[in-house]
Amino acid sequence: MRDVLPAEKEKRERVLGSIRSTYRRFGFTEIETPAVEPIERLRSNQGGENESMLFQIMKRGLEPGTPVNPAEAVDLALRYDLTVPLTRFYASHAAELPAVFRALQTGPVWRAERPQKGRYRQFTQVDIDIIGEPGTIAEMDLIVATLAAFEDLGLAEGITLRINDRRILLDLLAAVGIAPERSAETLIALDKLDKIGASGVAAEIEGRGLASGETVERLLASVTALQAQTGLDDAPLRDGTFTVDGTDVQVSLYDLPEIVATVAKLAPWADVAFDVSLVRGMGYYTGPIFEMTHPSSAGSVAGGGRYDSVVGKWLGRDVPACGFSIGFERIIDLVPDAPSTSRRVAVLYAEGTPAADVLTARQQHQADGSDVALVRAPRKLSGRFLDGLTAEGFTHVDSGAVSGDGPGTVRELRRG
């Protein structure tokens, strides 16, 4: 967790404002949910390894030293993403929302993991979700809108969209003989393929007792064979048969061919690639999943997918849902700094300066549309002091109240 200084905060708000503006242009409406959720909702076996990284909140009213079962001492936790709170929000307000609800959410989330570059224990997410639409138009809409958000930020060059489908992965697990009740844990291990390699994934799956070495070897061979033999790159995606160790395996790519073709048509500048090794760590995904990468970022800059089973868990009936989340902390350093276009005036004052004069001068500058701050000045206005004002983002200085020339004496600050 970290503090944010004024210049960085201004940049963060500018970038966040751009993303919000893009998403509103695509018809998404903004909501807000609490930072705290009941712990049973956050521990619903839907969040993958994130459920083990909760910041938990102890029940109020417990006397210090009272012996209590640790599991019974906690009833709330800080949210680890914005999706689980959204599903609770929708279940609580479904009657007040449109049949197909297009939500935009921004806010901090918390995970008790080891901090590293681009990853913090508190970080900001920007999510869009479509709830109530069962068709693939939802996936296409989310992807195209998010690509537009990156384009508006000047980050279009080099963006790659990797796409897969959880159903394909489950089909592969079934084909090699991994039991359905072990699929979730197996996928968590498979999700680490790009981090720890095939040998590391095999060791983890075997170490957890999820499958034999022979089964794991066949699974990894299936992933490699499907990636190599399915229509990719310049060829259209297609269902078909691929071969593993001399055995033919029939595979369905479900809705991916249509999604990929449509996105390629609407955003031809983006590189769209089928990646059968893409898993996404959350346990709640049920269909297409996707991630965006940028050449200047070590990890993904956005990710999401379809999660049709989550809302129904709280509402008591099935509700289709799909979402896309931008990793704000990952992209903020990718966006170039932009000089402020506003006129920012520093109205100087010193000890003994009549307050009414200073406040009146500020009011006059504000009437001209300027952003104005009162700044205590040293006895002598040195070049170093004025350079400091420039570094803080001021474009003009009103020194009349301290120079004796009278308020309203304005000059432009030297820049660069």
C-alpha positions in Angstrom: 0.0 0.0 0.0 1.3 3.4 -0.9 0.7 7.1 -0.8 0.1 9.1 -4.0 1.6 12.5 -4.5 -0.2 15.4 -6.2 1.4 15.1 -9.6 0.8 11.4 -9.8 -2.8 11.8 -8.5 -3.5 14.3 -11.2 -2.3 11.8 -13.8 -4.3 9.0 -12.3 -7.4 11.0 -12.4 -6.8 12.1 -16.0 -6.3 8.5 -17.1 -9.3 7.3 -15.1 -11.4 10.0 -16.6 -10.4 9.0 -20.1 -11.4 5.4 -19.5 -14.7 6.4 -17.9 -15.5 8.7 -20.8 -14.8 5.9 -23.3 -17.0 3.4 -21.5 -19.8 5.8 -21.1 -19.6 6.4 -24.8 -20.3 2.7 -25.2 -23.4 2.9 -23.0 -22.0 1.7 -19.6 -23.4 3.3 -16.5 -21.4 3.8 -13.3 -22.2 2.2 -9.9 -20.4 2.0 -6.6 -20.2 -0.9 -4.1 -18.7 -1.0 -0.5 -15.1 -1.9 0.1 -16.2 -4.5 2.7 -18.3 -7.6 2.0 -19.5 -10.4 4.2 -16.7 -13.0 4.3 -18.9 -15.9 3.3 -19.5 -14.1 -0.1 -15.7 -13.7 -0.6 -15.1 -17.3 0.4 -17.5 -18.9 -2.0 -14.9 -21.0 -3.9 -15.2 -18.6 -6.8 -12.1 -16.5 -6.4 -9.3 -19.0 -6.9 -6.2 -18.3 -4.9 -7.4 -14.8 -4.1 -9.6 -16.2 -1.4 -6.5 -17.1 0.5 -5.3 -13.5 0.4 -8.2 -11.8 2.1 -7.7 -8.9 4.6 -10.1 -10.0 7.2 -12.1 -7.9 9.7 -12.8 -9.2 13.2 -16.3 -9.0 14.6 -17.1 -5.9 16.6 -17.8 -6.3 20.3 -15.3 -9.1 21.1 -13.6 -8.4 24.3 -9.7 -8.6 24.2 -8.5 -11.9 25.3 -11.8 -13.7 24.7 -11.0 -17.3 23.6 -12.7 -17.8 20.2 -12.4 -20.0 17.2 -10.4 -17.9 14.6 -13.0 -18.8 11.9 -15.8 -17.4 14.1 -14.0 -14.2 15.0 -14.2 -12.8 11.5 -17.4 -11.8 9.6 -16.2 -9.2 7.0 -13.3 -8.8 4.7 -12.0 -6.2 2.1 -13.0 -7.1 -1.4 -10.3 -8.8 -3.6 -12.0 -7.8 -6.9 -15.1 -5.8 -8.1 -16.9 -8.8 -9.7 -18.1 -10.6 -6.6 -19.4 -7.3 -5.1 -21.2 -6.6 -8.4 -23.0 -10.0 -8.4 -24.2 -9.2 -4.8 -25.2 -5.7 -6.0 -27.2 -7.1 -8.9 -28.9 -9.8 -6.7 -30.0 -7.1 -4.3 -31.3 -4.6 -6.9 -32.3 -6.7 -9.9 -35.9 -5.5 -9.8 -34.6 -1.9 -10.2 -32.2 -2.5 -13.1 -32.8 -3.1 -16.8 -33.1 -6.6 -18.1 -29.6 -6.3 -19.7 -27.5 -4.2 -17.2 -24.3 -2.6 -18.4 -22.2 -1.7 -15.4 -19.1 0.4 -15.0 -17.1 0.2 -11.7 -13.9 1.8 -10.5 -12.3 1.5 -7.1 -9.6 0.0 -4.9 -9.4 -3.7 -4.1 -7.1 -5.5 -1.6 -5.1 -8.7 -1.8 -2.6 -9.8 0.9 0.1 -10.8 -1.5 3.8 -10.0 -1.8 4.2 -6.5 -3.3 6.2 -6.2 -6.5 6.5 -3.9 -9.5 3.0 -3.3 -10.9 1.4 -5.4 -8.1 0.3 -3.9 -4.7 -1.7 -5.0 -1.8 -4.1 -2.2 -2.5 -4.7 -1.4 -6.2 -7.3 0.2 -8.4 -9.5 -1.8 -10.9 -11.7 -0.5 -13.7 -14.4 -3.0 -14.6 -17.2 -3.2 -17.2 -19.8 -5.9 -17.0 -22.9 -7.0 -18.9 -25.4 -8.9 -16.9 -28.5 -10.5 -18.5 -27.2 -11.0 -22.0 -26.6 -14.7 -22.9 -25.3 -14.1 -26.4 -21.7 -13.6 -27.6 -22.6 -10.0 -28.4 -21.7 -9.3 -24.7 -18.1 -10.6 -25.1 -17.7 -8.7 -28.4 -19.0 -5.5 -26.9 -16.8 -5.7 -23.8 -13.7 -6.4 -25.9 -14.3 -3.7 -28.5 -15.1 -1.1 -25.8 -11.9 -2.0 -23.9 -9.8 -1.9 -27.0 -11.3 1.6 -27.6 -10.3 2.7 -24.1 -6.7 1.7 -24.8 -6.8 3.4 -28.2 -8.1 6.6 -26.6 -5.1 6.5 -24.1 -2.6 6.2 -26.9 -1.8 2.6 -26.0 -3.2 0.8 -29.1 0.2 0.0 -30.6 1.3 -3.5 -29.7 -1.8 -4.5 -27.9 -2.5 -8.2 -28.1 -5.8 -9.9 -27.1 -5.4 -13.5 -26.1 -8.6 -15.5 -26.0 -9.7 -19.0 -24.9 -12.8 -20.7 -23.4 -13.0 -22.5 -20.1 -15.2 -25.2 -21.7 -12.3 -26.1 -24.0 -10.0 -26.5 -21.0 -12.6 -28.7 -19.2 -13.0 -30.8 -22.3 -9.2 -31.3 -22.4 -9.2 -32.3 -18.7 -12.0 -34.8 -19.3 -10.3 -36.2 -22.4 -7.1 -37.1 -20.5 -9.1 -38.5 -17.5 -8.9 -35.9 -14.8 -12.0 -36.1 -12.6 -14.4 -33.1 -12.6 -14.0 -32.5 -8.9 -10.3 -32.0 -9.5 -10.6 -29.7 -12.4 -10.6 -26.4 -10.5 -7.4 -27.1 -8.7 -5.8 -28.5 -11.9 -6.7 -25.3 -13.8 -5.1 -23.1 -11.0 -1.9 -25.0 -11.6 -2.2 -24.8 -15.4 -2.7 -21.1 -15.1 1.0 -20.8 -14.0 2.3 -22.4 -17.2 3.9 -19.1 -18.4 5.5 -18.5 -15.0 6.9 -21.8 -13.9 6.9 -23.8 -17.2 5.6 -27.2 -18.0 7.8 -29.0 -15.5 6.7 -26.7 -12.7 3.0 -27.2 -13.6 3.5 -31.0 -13.8 5.2 -31.0 -10.4 2.4 -29.0 -8.8 -0.4 -31.1 -10.2 1.3 -34.4 -9.2 2.3 -32.9 -5.8 -1.3 -32.1 -5.0 -2.3 -35.6 -6.0 -4.6 -34.3 -8.7 -3.3 -36.6 -11.5 -0.6 -39.1 -12.3 2.6 -38.1 -14.1 1.4 -39.9 -17.2 -1.9 -38.0 -17.2 -0.3 -34.7 -16.6 2.1 -35.4 -19.5 -0.8 -36.1 -21.8 -2.6 -33.0 -20.6 0.4 -30.8 -21.4 0.8 -32.5 -24.8 -2.8 -31.9 -25.6 -2.4 -28.2 -24.9 0.6 -28.0 -27.1 -1.0 -30.1 -29.9 -4.3 -28.1 -29.9 -2.3 -24.8 -30.0 -0.3 -26.0 -33.0 -3.0 -27.8 -35.0 -6.0 -25.5 -34.7 -6.4 -22.8 -37.3 -4.5 -19.8 -36.1 -2.9 -16.6 -37.2 -3.9 -15.9 -40.8 -6.2 -18.9 -41.0 -9.7 -18.7 -39.4 -10.4 -20.5 -36.1 -12.3 -23.7 -36.6 -13.4 -26.8 -34.8 -11.6 -29.9 -35.8 -9.5 -32.9 -34.8 -6.0 -32.8 -33.4 -3.6 -35.6 -32.6 -2.0 -36.4 -29.3 0.5 -39.4 -29.2 -1.2 -40.9 -32.3 -4.7 -40.5 -30.9 -7.3 -38.3 -32.6 -9.1 -35.9 -30.3 -12.2 -34.0 -31.5 -12.4 -30.5 -30.2 -15.0 -27.7 -30.3 -13.9 -24.1 -30.1 -17.5 -23.1 -29.1 -18.1 -19.4 -29.8 -14.4 -18.3 -30.3 -14.4 -18.3 -34.1 -17.3 -15.8 -34.2 -15.8 -13.6 -31.4 -12.4 -13.5 -33.0 -13.7 -12.7 -36.5 -16.0 -9.9 -35.2 -13.3 -8.3 -33.1 -10.8 -8.5 -36.0 -13.3 -6.7 -38.2 -14.2 -3.9 -35.7 -10.6 -3.4 -34.3 -8.3 -4.4 -37.2 -5.3 -2.7 -35.5 -5.4 -5.2 -32.6 -3.6 -8.5 -32.6 -6.1 -11.2 -31.6 -4.7 -14.7 -30.8 -6.3 -17.9 -29.6 -4.3 -19.2 -26.7 -5.3 -22.6 -25.3 -3.0 -22.2 -22.3 -4.9 -19.1 -21.1 -6.8 -20.1 -17.9 -7.5 -17.0 -15.8 -7.2 -17.7 -12.1 -10.7 -17.0 -11.0 -12.8 -20.0 -10.4 -16.1 -18.4 -11.5 -15.5 -18.4 -15.3 -17.8 -20.6 -17.4 -17.1 -19.7 -21.0 -14.9 -17.4 -23.1 -12.0 -15.8 -21.2 -9.6 -13.1 -22.5 -6.6 -11.1 -21.6 -4.8 -8.1 -23.1 -1.1 -7.6 -23.1 1.1 -4.7 -24.0 4.8 -5.0 -25.0 5.8 -2.5 -22.3 4.2 -4.4 -19.5 5.5 -7.6 -18.0 2.0 -8.9 -17.2 -1.5 -8.6 -18.6 -3.0 -5.2 -18.6 -6.7 -6.3 -18.7 -8.6 -9.5 -18.4 -12.1 -11.0 -18.1 -14.6 -13.5 -19.3 -18.0 -15.1 -18.9 -19.2 -16.1 -15.4 -22.8 -17.3 -15.8 -23.0 -19.2 -12.5 -22.1 -16.5 -10.0 -25.2 -14.2 -9.9 -27.6 -17.2 -9.7 -25.8 -18.3 -6.5 -27.1 -15.2 -4.7 -30.4 -14.6 -6.7 -31.7 -18.2 -6.9 -32.0 -18.2 -10.7 -29.5 -18.4 -13.5 -28.4 -15.0 -14.9 -25.8 -14.7 -17.7 -22.9 -12.4 -17.0 -19.7 -11.3 -18.6 -17.0 -8.8 -17.6 -13.7 -7.2 -18.5 -11.3 -5.6 -15.9 -8.4 -3.2 -16.6 -5.4 -3.5 -14.4 -5.1 0.3 -13.7 -1.7 0.1 -11.8 -0.2 -1.8 -14.8 -1.2 0.8 -17.4 -0.7 4.1 -15.5 3.1 4.0 -16.1 2.5 3.2 -19.8 0.5 6.4 -20.5 2.8 9.3 -21.3 2.7 12.4 -19.1 0.6 15.2 -20.6 1.2 18.9 -19.9 -1.8 20.5 -18.3 -3.9 22.7 -20.6 -5.4 24.7 -17.8 -4.3 28.1 -16.7 -3.0 27.7 -13.1 -2.2 30.8 -11.1 -0.2 31.0 -7.9 -1.4 34.1 -5.9 1.5 34.9 -3.5 1.2 36.3 0.0 3.5 36.9 2.9 3.2 37.6 6.6 1.3 40.8 7.0 -0.3 40.7 3.5 -4.0 41.8 3.9 -6.0 38.6 3.6 -8.8 40.4 1.8 -6.5 41.5 -1.0 -5.2 38.0 -1.5 -8.6 36.4 -1.5 -10.0 39.1 -3.8 -7.2 38.5 -6.3 -7.9 34.8 -6.3 -11.6 35.4 -6.9 -10.7 37.7 -9.9 -8.5 35.0 -11.5 -11.2 32.3 -10.9 -13.6 34.5 -12.8 -11.3 34.2 -15.8 -11.6 30.5 -15.6 -8.2 29.9 -14.0 -7.3 27.3 -11.3 -5.9 29.3 -8.4 -4.0 28.5 -5.3 -2.7 30.7 -2.5 1.0 30.2 -1.9 3.1 31.6 0.9 6.1 33.3 -0.6 9.6 33.9 0.9 10.9 37.4 1.6 12.8 37.3 -1.7 11.3 35.8 -4.9 14.3 33.8 -6.1 14.5 32.0 -9.4 14.6 28.7 -7.5 11.3 29.5 -5.8 9.7 30.4 -9.2 11.1 27.2 -10.7 9.5 25.3 -7.9 6.1 26.8 -8.8 6.6 25.7 -12.4 7.4 22.2 -11.2 4.2 22.1 -9.2 2.3 22.8 -12.4 1.6 26.6 -12.1 1.6 28.5 -15.4 1.3 32.1 -14.0 2.1 33.9 -10.8 0.4 36.9 -9.2 3.1 38.5 -7.0 1.4 41.9 -6.6 0.5 41.5 -3.0 4.1 40.8 -1.9 5.9 43.0 -4.4 4.0 46.2 -3.6 2.6 46.4 -7.1 -0.8 45.5 -6.0 -2.9 42.3 -6.6 -3.5 41.4 -10.2 0.1 41.8 -11.3 0.4 38.6 -13.2 3.3 37.1 -15.2 3.7 33.9 -17.0 6.1 31.4 -15.5 9.1 30.2 -17.6 8.6 26.5 -18.6 11.2 24.0 -19.6 
